[in-house]
Amino acid sequence: MRAVYFRVYVAYLRSLAAMRTTFGATLAIKPSLKRSAALVAALSVLSVALVGCQVAGTTPGSTTGSSQTLISTPNPALQTPTPQFPPFTVGAWASNFSPNANDTITIYVLCRVQPSDMSQPATPPPPLGVIIQPTAPIGGTYTGTTDAHGLAAVPITFNDPSPGTPITVAVSVTYNGRAYHTTTFFTPSPTAASPTPNASPSASPGASPTAGG
């Protein structure tokens, strides 16, 4: 900062020397130009002062230049690959999730085929065999076949000895040599509950008679 002020001071001295030279030459040439010479000298001093203010106002260490915009290019090797959608999907549900303990319900199975990139909508597969297996105490194995819409409806008739217990239904479908599985459930008589036994009434013994004296 001191070097900047020193440069301004030197420039000021040089301007004064130039002003004196110009002023003296002007007087020698024509005395009537005193006012013009004085005006030129004043403008020179003012110019030097303005330059000094601009230099002094510069922040030390600052640089000027055009700003740069950095664009980051992603590296494909570091990106996580998009997961592939399964080529075949199967879903199942019961026609009644809360049937009676002695009842008949239908298990629906829906199958769909779609490209792994989901570029096209899913379509029903050709007719496929489905296997339905409820868990105990109902048990058993039931079979069905999907229709043109990829839907199979398999009826199940049962008499559940343990009402109120959820029954899981396992569903299996084979497509292009590969087995696909899903599950659903239903609960026969979910509000059924075993009655709470009541205590039997007991007779209160009477007071023993007291013998008189």
PESULQUI-V451843 format. One record per helix or strand of 3 or more residues. SS is the DSSP state (@ for helix, = for strand). FROM is the first residue (numbers start at 1). LEN is the number of residues. If there is no record, write none. Layout:
<<SS | FROM | LEN> <SS | FROM | LEN>>
This chain:
<<@ | 2 | 28> <@ | 31 | 26> <@ | 76 | 3> <= | 88 | 7> <= | 102 | 12> <= | 129 | 6> <= | 142 | 4> <= | 151 | 9> <= | 166 | 10> <= | 178 | 10>>
